[in-house]
Amino acid sequence: MMLLEPVPNVIPLQVGVPGGIELLIILLVALLVFGLPVVLIGGGLYLYRQSQSDRPASEEVEALRREVERLREDIDQLNDEK
């Protein structure tokens, strides 16, 4: 008859830590899981805001140029009065 001896609780002396290629894969997966949705949402919001603009950018630039010209004329008038 064989007697079974109890196996002592074995604690590993070394814990498995991911090395170079494993860390690279973990970082790539984290980038895909967290970074890609942020980029897609940000790009979508940018496109949405551009499409909701009241008027095209060229019209806005033209309006700003007219405003700057009007302000310059006002400054010139004030300088002439002095």
HUCOR-V487759 format. One record per pair of residues at least 4 apart in sequence whose ideal C-beta (glycine too) atoms are under 8 Angstrom apart, sorted by the first residue. I is the first residue (numbers start at 1). J is the second residue. Records with the same first field share a line. If there is no record, write none. Layout:
# HUCOR-V487759
I = J, J
This chain:
# HUCOR-V487759
18 = 22, 23, 26
19 = 23
20 = 24
21 = 25
22 = 26
23 = 27
24 = 28
25 = 29
26 = 30
27 = 31
28 = 32
29 = 33
30 = 34, 35
31 = 35, 36
32 = 36
33 = 37
34 = 38
35 = 39
36 = 40
37 = 41
38 = 42
39 = 43
40 = 44
41 = 45
42 = 46
43 = 47
44 = 48
45 = 49
46 = 50
47 = 51
48 = 52
49 = 53
53 = 57
55 = 59, 60
56 = 60
57 = 61
58 = 62
59 = 63
60 = 64
61 = 65
62 = 66
63 = 67
64 = 68
65 = 69
66 = 70
67 = 71
68 = 72
69 = 73
70 = 74
71 = 75
72 = 76
73 = 77
74 = 78
75 = 79
76 = 80
77 = 81
78 = 82
